[in-house]
Amino acid sequence: MKAVRFSQFGGPEVLQIVDLPDPHPGPGQVRIAVRAAGVNPGDWKKRQGLMDGELPQTLGHEAAGVVDELGAGVADVAVGDRVFGFSADGAAQAELAVLSWYAPIPPSLDFPGAAALPAAIETATRALDQLGAGSGSTLLINGASGSVGSAAVQLAVVRGARVIGTASPASHEYLRSLGAEPVAYGEGLAGRVRALAPGGVDLALDVAGSGVLPELIELAGGTGNVVTVADFGGAREHGVRFSSSDAAGRAVHVLGEIGELIESGRFWLPVAQAAKGRTLEPVIGALADWGRSVGTEADTVQGG
């Protein structure tokens, strides 16, 4: 199969399309002919040598496609089904990918839209689970208009929480459409939040990593009520929980839950950008330096 790989660290120019042996699923896994793969911040961090020093490396942790091979014990999907999910070995930017965690693609969703979901909804769900966000709580989300923030807003609203979200004024109407009360980020944030919630908030989630943890701690009444997914250094400095899939385990249960929310109109996640093509070149071209989740459609890259 064709796959994206790099053998040295650097810019997009180090990415290559190479021939690799076809992968095969193990017990409980499925293999898909990839129709769309997600591009995330971890991809360019890996490429620059900021996460893993081993070489060579493949790329891609989330993908959507058509099942073409089943691992032992798999009975919940069949060959030919449309599914999306996570590649445990980080090799989803390829013609074929093995998914360790997966779910059927909701009927109303296309392949790029499905490929953009896994990282955003898993990160958001994991953080909300750690915070215990639910009915009756007021949650402040810093960086609410990005992919993870947008997912967190909607999933928190579904749980019955009141959500206040920070974003630039241009994104305020968008946040309202998701069910959040928007506030502008920047200097004076605490005052603007208290104008909406005079007693502060119950919980705070930092998605943006913009150096606001002290304000979030003050507004939420202590470090125990704050989680960040974006500011590792700040979390250590201020004693705040840093949420990562390595530390907390993945909230993969949301993969099987999101379809009902999408089909009932209670959740949607726009694809930031999609690059289409008949080869893998779009993955290493237009989207190589993106630092956010996007769906990258390789609409005719099929395994046979």
PyMOL commands that set and color helices and strands:
alter all, ss='L'
color gray80, all
select helices_A, chain A and resi 12-14+41-47+111-115+118-131+147-158+169-178+189-196+213-220+223-225+232-238+245-248+253-263+281-284
alter helices_A, ss='H'
color red, helices_A
select strands_A, chain A and resi 2-6+15-19+30-39+57-58+62-70+82-86+96-99+101-104+138-142+162-167+181-184+203-206+226-228+241-242+294-297
alter strands_A, ss='S'
color yellow, strands_A
deselect
rebuild
show_as cartoon
